[in-house]
Amino acid sequence: MEKPGSAARAVEQLRNSMINGELAPGTRLAEASLTGPLGVSRNTLREAFSTLIEEGLLVRRPHRGVFVATLSPAQIADIYRVRALLECSALAQAPVDPPRARGMRAAVTDARRAAEAADWRGVGTANMHFHEQIVALAGSPRLDGWMRQLTAELRLAFVAAPDPEALHRPFVAMNEDITAMYEAGEAARASELLREYLLTSERVVLGNLP
């Protein structure tokens, strides 16, 4: 018998797989290969699929099955508009409290280590965590949930890019600069730098689409 909340856990596991770059756009999700690893029944897995379809992370194609979504340039641009609203506001309004930056600093450290190992998927994962930690400064579980969905969607565009190094390398140092500004008590300046960063990132992501 499945435990209560099994569908929600399956949703989170599948979303994490997208954020971590383990599920590429266009991948067909076969029920038979997922029920065992996720520890759910087919009915529960279908419930999880329905949730992720509503979030735009999966698509159902008649007579073919369920697939990881592929984002259009317009969808990516919309994600960046929402990110700018969420992240820049969260950073500008965050209390000047260096301990709150620990999550950001840890993500920066993870990204540098991954870059030194030329693990660009790892850099991308650390980058996603960095931006989630910025939104976490707001102390809102609801905003955290929205940001998790946004980062999962955006990672679909990252995975599709043919040159992950060109996509991720420039932002390792920029994450460091934003974190240092916030740690120094300059949240407003950090927010402005983040706004410029997101505009640059949007151009890079769109320019790296296959």
N, C-alpha and C positions, 0 to 999 in steps of 0.2 A: 504494500500500500504506500502510495506517495505521501510525503509530508505536505502539510499546508504551505502554500507559498511556492510550490515547485515551479509553477509557470514564471513567477517573478524572478526566481533564481536562474532559470534557463534564459530569460531575457537578458539578465545582467551578464551571464557568461558569454552569450553570443555577442552582446554589445562590446564586452571587453576584448573579445577576439578581433573585432573590427578595429577598436582603438589601438590594439597592439600590432595591427598590420597582418594578422594571421588569416584573414578572410579577404580576398581581393574582389573588386567589383566584377560582377558577371559570374561569380562562383555559384553553381547550383548546390543547394542545400538538400541533401537526400535524407529523408526521415530515418531510414534504416540505419544510416551511419552515425546519427546523432543521438538517438534515444538512449543508447548504452552509455556513451561518455557523459551525457548530461544527467543521466539517472532519472529519466522521465518517460511516461507513456507517449504514444503517438498523439493522443488527444491533447495532452498537456503541451507537447511540442507544437502542435498546430495553434494552440492558444498563444504560445510565445511568438510564433511566426506572425500571427495577426497583430499583436502589439507592435512588433518591429516594422510591419508593413505600414501601420498607422503613423509610425515615427519617420517613415521615409527611408529606412535603412535596408529594407527588403522589398522586393516586388514579386507579385504572383503572375505568372504567365500562363494563360489557359492551355491546358493539355500538355504543359511542359514542366511545371513545378514552381518552386520558390527559389529566387536568385538574390544574391547581394546586389544592391542598387548601384547604378552608375550615374554619377552626378553630371548635370549639364553646367556650362559656364554660368548661366543665370542662377541656378541653384547655389553654386559656390559663392557668387557675389552676394546673394541674399544672406548666406551663412555669415559672411564677413561683416555685413551691416549689423546683424544681431550681436555678433561677437564684440564689435566696437562699443555697442550700447552697454552690454553686460560687463565686459572686462574693464573698460576705461572708467566707468562709473564706480565699480567695485574698488579699483585701485585709488582713484582720486578721493573717495570718501572713507577709505580705511583709516582707522586710528594709527597714529605714529607709534608703532609697537613692534620693534625688531623681532621679538620672539614669534610674531605672526608670520614672519618671512621664512621660517624654517623650512616649510614645505617647498617654497619657491627655490631656496638655496639648495635643497636636496635634489631637486629636479635639474638645476643647473649643473651640479656635480655629476649627476648621472649622465647628462648629455655630453659633458666634456670627456668622461671616461669612454663612452660609446664612440665619440668622434675619434679619439686616439686609437681605438681598435678598428676604425673604419666600419663600424656597425651602424649604418645609416638608418636602418629600421629602428634600432635601439635609440638613436638620436631623436627620431620622429616620435617615439613613444614617450621619451623624457620631455619633449617639447609639449606634447598633449597634457602631460601631468603638470607642467609648469603653468599652463594657462588655466587649468582646473584649480590650481592653488591660488591664482589671482582672484578668481571668482569666490573661492572659499573665504577670502578676507571679509566678505559681506556677512558671513555667518548665517546664511539662509539655505536650509536643505532644499527648498524648492528651486532656487537658482542653481545650486549644485547639480540637481537632477537635469535641469535644462542644459547646463553646460556639458554634462556627460553625453547627452544626445548630440549636441553640436559637434563635439570633438570626434564622436564616432562617425558622424556624417563626413566631416572634413577629412578624416583619415582615409576614407574611400578615395578621395581625390589624390591624397599623398601616395597611396599604394599604386595608383594608376600612372604616376609620373615615371618617365623612362630614366631620369637621372636623379636618384634620391640624394646624392651628395650635393649637387647644385641646389636642390630644393631646401636642404636642412642646414648645411654648413654656415651660411651667413647669419643664422639666427641664434647660434650658440652664444656668441659674444654679446648679442643684443639682449638676450635673456639675462646675462650677467650684469649688464649695465642697468637694466630696469630694476633688478633685485638690489643692486648696490645703492641706487637712488632711494628706494623705499627704506632700506636699512638705515640710511643717513637722515631719515625724516623728511625727505622731499617727495611726498606722495603725489603732489600735483604735477611736478616735473616728470616723475616716472610715468604718470598717466598720459601726458602729452607725448612722451617718447613712445609709449605703447601704441598710441593712435597712429603715429607715423609708421611704426613697425608693422601694424596690421595692414596699412595701405600697401606697403612694400611686399608683405607676404602674399596678399591677394594677387598682386601683379605677377609674382614669381610662380605661384600655384597655377594661375591661368596660363602663364607662358610655358609651363611644363606639361600641360595636358597633351596626351598623345594625339 
